[in-house]
Every structure is written in structure tokens, then in C-alpha cells.
Amino acid sequence: MKIVLSPNPYRDKGLKAAQAAAKILSRANVESVMCLPFDIDSRSRIELPKHLTFRDIKTELPDAAMLVCFGGDGTILHAAKDANLLNVPVLGVNMGSVGFMAELEHGELSKLAKVAAGDYAIELRMMLDVTVHRDGKQVFQDVALNDAVVIKGAVGRVVELEVHADHTPISSFSGDGVIISTPTGSTAYSMSAGGPIVEPTAENLIVTPICPHALHAKSFILGPDRLVSVSLDRRSHKTAYLSADGGRAFKLLTGDIVEMKKSSRQTRLVKLTGRSFYELINQKLGEK
């Protein structure tokens, strides 16, 4: 068994947590290799421990039994896109603040020893295929574990949006934008915008308007087989942007159609602690 450790040096200062994890796995006779995320180069200005050897994650990931990420939900979201292509399960170690997708907190690293005995479960999470069509051509494609967000471009302005499900209108409104999320993403931006909390292993598309200037604009929870489309009102000449899982924004033009549907891909998350979703909700969002 080989496990790839992928630390985020911005979160795990000195890679102390990643090094501690490597020692725990070594004592359990599990091979581990240290790899930096795709977007961080070992020659960058980030100060990294000089005694560590970093392998190429593109080379190591295909035959890995597991990918362990150290960081916040953003780190896990980024890693999930690469790991799910290879059916490699992801275990998150929370080095951030909330960390809904992380299975372990920094102080629970000793539980990694359970991996050697195969004492863990795999939880499947639904993902979204996100595409943009312009003049009949596909001009953007991505996959998202959390959400796809269409949001206004200009500060102090609103954008006019039309939302369809299976080509049937379900809502049109002016506002800051709209979020199409998976159940995993229901506790992220969607919840902050007033959307419902949905169990992460469910399979739904959740449509949540962002600051709508309309009394009728409410959240919708749709079935997994629906095709959701969002378009800018053709009479409007406002600017809007699309972002999948908080990635680089793609500029939308009037007439563009953004489509979201359940992906054939799934993210495989490693479960070690036995904590239920409801325990996690109370722990992360309960009164302090």
C-alpha cells in the first residue's frame, strides 16, 4: 500500500503535520510519499524543509491507495478533481477553520494507523458537470464537488438571471447571482446565502439565489436527473462570471447558457472516525 501525502505549505507551516503523518504511517508499515499540490512548485519562494524529498504527484498518484490532503476545504476540493479521475480516495486533514470535508482534525493524526489494518470506509459524493454554451458551441467545461456559482461582475449592480430545469422555467430574478450546489456544497456558500442543509451522501441539485431582489426567489432542491441551466436576460447588458468550486472565474456574455447536471464522476472520501454528519454540523456550526 502506498499513500500520497499532499501538504498545503500555506496551511501546514513547516509541513509539521505531514511529517507527523509520515512517521505514524511508517510505524504502521505503510509506505508514504510526499508530493506538493499541482499548483505549488518546490522551487517556489515558499520555505520548505530541506531534508524532505518531494515526488511528482502526477507520477505517484495513479498507483496510490489513498491521497491524504492537509489544509482546508479548498485544498480538498482541488485535490478531489485530480484524484477522482483515477478513483483514488481522498482523506482530508483539517488545517483550516471549518473544514466540513476533512475527516481528521490536526490532533487526530494517530487515527491514520487504522489505514494499515484497512479499518476505514469509502463514502461516495456526487459531483456536477458544468458547461457553458455560446452560439451553439461549448466554450467552458469543468467538474465541481461543491458548487457552480454565477455571480455579478460590477459592484453595486444586480444581474438579471433566468433559471431552468429540463428547459422549463423555474425562476427569474435580479440579484447578485445564483448557486447550483451538490449536497456536499450545501454547507458552503449555498448555506451562507440562505440555502438548505442537505445530507452530503444524498443526490440532489440545490438552486440558491444570492441576495435576490424578488420575494418569489427561493431555494429549490431538485432531483439528480435534472438538467439545470442559467442564462443572463438577453435584454440585459450586465457582466457576470462563472466559478466552479471557487476556481478561476470565467466571464459570461449575454446569451451564454450555463448548464449543470449530475456527473458520472464521484469523489471518494475516506471515513475513519465514525462521526456522523449531524455531529459534524453541531461541532462546526453550533453555538460557541
C-alpha positions as CSV (number, residue, x, y, z in Angstrom):
1,M,0.0,0.0,0.0
2,K,1.3,3.4,-1.0
3,I,-0.2,6.6,0.4
4,V,0.5,10.1,-1.2
5,L,0.7,12.9,1.3
6,S,-0.1,16.3,-0.2
7,P,0.5,19.1,2.3
8,N,-0.5,22.7,1.7
9,P,2.5,24.7,2.9
10,Y,0.4,27.8,3.4
11,R,-1.7,26.0,6.0
12,D,0.7,23.4,7.3
13,K,3.7,25.6,8.3
14,G,6.9,23.7,8.1
15,L,4.9,20.7,6.9
16,K,4.9,19.6,10.5
17,A,1.5,17.8,10.3
18,A,2.5,16.0,7.1
19,Q,5.8,14.9,8.6
20,A,4.0,13.6,11.7
21,A,1.6,11.6,9.4
22,A,4.5,10.1,7.6
23,K,6.0,8.8,10.9
24,I,2.7,7.4,12.0
25,L,2.3,5.5,8.7
26,S,5.9,4.3,8.8
27,R,5.4,2.8,12.2
28,A,2.3,1.0,10.8
29,N,4.4,-0.3,7.9
30,V,2.7,1.8,5.3
31,E,4.7,3.4,2.6
32,S,4.1,7.1,2.1
33,V,5.5,9.7,-0.4
34,M,5.4,13.4,-0.1
35,C,4.1,15.4,-3.0
36,L,3.3,19.0,-3.4
37,P,-0.1,20.0,-5.0
38,F,-0.1,20.6,-8.7
39,D,-0.1,24.4,-8.4
40,I,2.9,24.6,-6.0
41,D,6.4,24.1,-7.3
42,S,9.2,23.0,-4.9
43,R,11.3,25.8,-6.4
44,S,8.9,28.5,-5.4
45,R,9.5,31.1,-2.8
46,I,7.7,29.1,-0.1
47,E,10.2,27.9,2.5
48,L,10.1,24.1,2.7
49,P,12.0,21.7,4.9
50,K,15.3,21.0,3.1
51,H,15.6,17.4,4.4
52,L,12.3,16.3,2.7
53,T,12.2,14.8,-0.8
54,F,9.2,15.7,-2.9
55,R,7.9,13.4,-5.6
56,D,6.0,14.3,-8.7
57,I,2.3,13.9,-7.8
58,K,1.4,13.1,-11.4
59,T,3.7,10.1,-11.3
60,E,2.8,8.9,-7.8
61,L,-1.0,9.3,-7.8
62,P,-2.0,6.7,-10.4
63,D,-0.9,3.7,-8.3
64,A,-1.7,5.2,-4.9
65,A,-4.1,3.6,-2.5
66,M,-5.1,6.9,-1.0
67,L,-4.4,10.7,-1.1
68,V,-4.1,12.5,2.2
69,C,-4.5,16.3,1.9
70,F,-3.5,18.7,4.6
71,G,-5.4,22.0,4.5
72,G,-8.9,23.4,4.4
73,D,-11.9,22.5,2.2
74,G,-10.3,24.4,-0.7
75,T,-7.3,22.1,-0.6
76,I,-9.6,19.0,-0.6
77,L,-11.7,20.4,-3.4
78,H,-8.6,21.0,-5.6
79,A,-7.3,17.5,-4.9
80,A,-10.6,15.8,-5.5
81,K,-10.6,16.9,-9.2
82,D,-7.3,15.1,-9.8
83,A,-7.9,12.1,-7.5
84,N,-11.4,11.2,-8.8
85,L,-10.1,10.8,-12.3
86,L,-8.0,7.9,-11.0
87,N,-10.6,6.6,-8.5
88,V,-8.1,7.4,-5.7
89,P,-9.9,8.0,-2.4
90,V,-9.1,11.3,-0.5
91,L,-8.6,11.7,3.2
92,G,-8.7,15.3,4.4
93,V,-6.8,16.6,7.5
94,N,-8.2,19.9,8.6
95,M,-5.6,22.6,8.9
96,G,-8.1,25.4,8.4
97,S,-11.1,26.8,10.3
98,V,-14.3,24.9,9.4
99,G,-13.3,22.0,7.2
100,F,-16.5,20.2,6.5
101,M,-14.9,17.7,4.1
102,A,-11.9,16.9,6.3
103,E,-12.2,13.6,8.2
104,L,-9.5,14.3,10.7
105,E,-8.5,17.3,12.8
106,H,-4.9,18.1,13.3
107,G,-4.9,16.5,16.7
108,E,-6.3,13.2,15.4
109,L,-3.4,12.1,13.2
110,S,-2.8,9.0,15.3
111,K,-6.0,7.5,13.7
112,L,-4.0,7.2,10.4
113,A,-2.7,3.9,11.9
114,K,-6.1,2.4,11.2
115,V,-5.4,2.7,7.5
116,A,-2.8,-0.1,7.7
117,A,-5.5,-2.5,9.0
118,G,-8.0,-1.5,6.4
119,D,-10.2,-0.1,9.2
120,Y,-11.9,2.6,7.1
121,A,-14.8,3.2,4.8
122,I,-15.2,5.0,1.5
123,E,-18.0,7.5,1.1
124,L,-19.1,8.5,-2.4
125,R,-20.0,12.1,-3.1
126,M,-21.9,13.4,-6.1
127,M,-20.2,15.9,-8.4
128,L,-21.5,18.3,-11.1
129,D,-20.6,18.6,-14.7
130,V,-20.5,22.3,-15.6
131,T,-20.5,23.6,-19.1
132,V,-21.1,26.9,-20.9
133,H,-22.6,27.1,-24.4
134,R,-22.2,30.1,-26.6
135,D,-23.7,30.4,-30.0
136,G,-24.2,26.6,-30.1
137,K,-20.6,25.8,-29.1
138,Q,-19.2,24.6,-25.8
139,V,-16.7,27.2,-24.6
140,F,-16.2,26.0,-21.0
141,Q,-16.2,22.7,-19.1
142,D,-15.4,21.8,-15.5
143,V,-16.4,19.4,-12.8
144,A,-17.4,20.5,-9.3
145,L,-17.7,18.8,-5.9
146,N,-19.2,21.7,-4.1
147,D,-20.9,24.2,-6.4
148,A,-21.0,26.2,-9.6
149,V,-21.7,30.0,-9.0
150,V,-22.9,32.5,-11.4
151,I,-22.3,36.0,-9.9
152,K,-22.5,39.6,-11.0
153,G,-19.4,41.4,-12.2
154,A,-20.0,45.0,-11.2
155,V,-20.1,46.2,-7.6
156,G,-23.3,48.0,-6.7
157,R,-25.2,46.4,-9.7
158,V,-27.5,43.5,-10.0
159,V,-27.7,40.9,-12.7
160,E,-30.9,39.5,-14.3
161,L,-30.9,35.7,-14.4
162,E,-33.2,33.0,-15.7
163,V,-33.0,29.5,-14.2
164,H,-34.5,26.5,-16.0
165,A,-34.8,22.8,-15.0
166,D,-35.1,20.5,-18.0
167,H,-35.7,23.6,-20.2
168,T,-38.7,24.5,-18.0
169,P,-38.5,28.0,-16.3
170,I,-38.4,27.7,-12.5
171,S,-37.2,31.2,-11.5
172,S,-36.2,34.5,-12.9
173,F,-34.9,37.4,-10.7
174,S,-32.5,40.2,-10.3
175,G,-29.8,39.8,-7.7
176,D,-26.1,39.1,-7.0
177,G,-26.2,35.7,-8.7
178,V,-27.2,32.1,-8.1
179,I,-25.5,29.0,-6.7
180,I,-26.1,25.5,-8.0
181,S,-24.6,23.1,-5.4
182,T,-24.4,19.5,-4.6
183,P,-25.4,18.2,-1.2
184,T,-21.7,18.3,-0.2
185,G,-21.7,22.0,-1.1
186,S,-24.9,22.7,0.7
187,T,-22.9,23.7,3.9
188,A,-20.7,26.1,1.9
189,Y,-21.7,29.2,0.0
190,S,-25.2,28.0,-0.5
191,M,-25.9,27.8,3.2
192,S,-24.5,31.3,3.7
193,A,-26.9,32.5,1.0
194,G,-29.9,31.0,2.9
195,G,-30.0,27.6,1.2
196,P,-30.9,24.4,2.9
197,I,-28.5,21.9,4.5
198,V,-28.7,18.6,2.7
199,E,-27.0,15.3,3.8
200,P,-23.8,15.0,1.8
201,T,-24.4,11.5,0.6
202,A,-27.8,12.5,-0.9
203,E,-28.0,13.2,-4.7
204,N,-29.7,16.5,-5.4
205,L,-29.1,19.7,-7.2
206,I,-29.7,22.7,-5.0
207,V,-30.5,26.1,-6.6
208,T,-30.0,29.0,-4.3
209,P,-30.3,32.7,-5.3
210,I,-27.8,35.2,-4.0
211,C,-29.4,38.3,-2.5
212,P,-32.4,38.2,-4.9
213,H,-34.4,41.4,-5.4
214,A,-37.6,39.4,-5.5
215,L,-39.9,37.9,-2.9
216,H,-40.6,34.8,-5.0
217,A,-36.9,33.8,-5.5
218,K,-36.4,30.9,-3.1
219,S,-34.2,27.9,-3.0
220,F,-35.1,24.7,-4.9
221,I,-34.0,21.2,-4.2
222,L,-34.1,19.2,-7.5
223,G,-33.7,15.5,-8.3
224,P,-30.4,14.1,-9.5
225,D,-31.6,13.6,-13.1
226,R,-32.4,17.3,-13.7
227,L,-30.5,19.5,-16.1
228,V,-30.2,23.0,-14.6
229,S,-29.5,25.9,-16.9
230,V,-28.8,29.5,-16.0
231,S,-28.7,32.4,-18.5
232,L,-28.4,36.2,-18.5
233,D,-31.5,38.0,-19.5
234,R,-31.0,38.9,-23.2
235,R,-32.3,42.4,-22.6
236,S,-29.6,43.0,-20.1
237,H,-26.0,44.0,-20.9
238,K,-24.6,43.3,-17.5
239,T,-21.4,41.3,-16.8
240,A,-21.5,38.0,-14.9
241,Y,-18.9,35.4,-14.1
242,L,-19.0,31.6,-13.5
243,S,-16.8,29.8,-11.0
244,A,-16.7,26.1,-10.3
245,D,-15.6,25.2,-6.7
246,G,-14.1,28.6,-6.3
247,G,-11.8,28.2,-9.3
248,R,-10.8,30.8,-11.8
249,A,-13.7,33.0,-12.9
250,F,-15.0,32.6,-16.5
251,K,-16.6,35.7,-18.0
252,L,-20.1,35.1,-19.3
253,L,-21.6,37.0,-22.2
254,T,-25.3,37.8,-22.8
255,G,-26.8,34.8,-24.5
256,D,-24.5,32.3,-22.8
257,I,-26.2,29.3,-21.3
258,V,-24.6,27.7,-18.2
259,E,-25.6,24.0,-17.7
260,M,-25.2,21.9,-14.6
261,K,-26.0,18.2,-14.2
262,K,-25.0,15.2,-12.1
263,S,-21.6,14.0,-13.2
264,S,-20.7,10.4,-13.9
265,R,-17.7,11.1,-11.7
266,Q,-17.8,10.7,-8.0
267,T,-15.4,11.8,-5.2
268,R,-14.4,9.1,-2.9
269,L,-13.8,10.3,0.7
270,V,-12.1,8.2,3.3
271,K,-14.0,7.8,6.6
272,L,-12.0,6.9,9.7
273,T,-13.7,8.4,12.8
274,G,-17.3,7.2,12.6
275,R,-18.5,10.8,13.2
276,S,-22.0,11.3,11.7
277,F,-22.9,14.3,9.6
278,Y,-25.1,15.6,12.4
279,E,-22.3,15.5,14.9
280,L,-20.1,17.4,12.4
281,I,-22.8,20.1,11.9
282,N,-23.2,20.7,15.6
283,Q,-19.4,20.7,16.0
284,K,-18.7,23.1,13.2
285,L,-21.8,25.3,13.2
286,G,-23.1,25.0,16.8
287,E,-23.0,27.8,19.3
288,K,-19.6,28.5,20.6
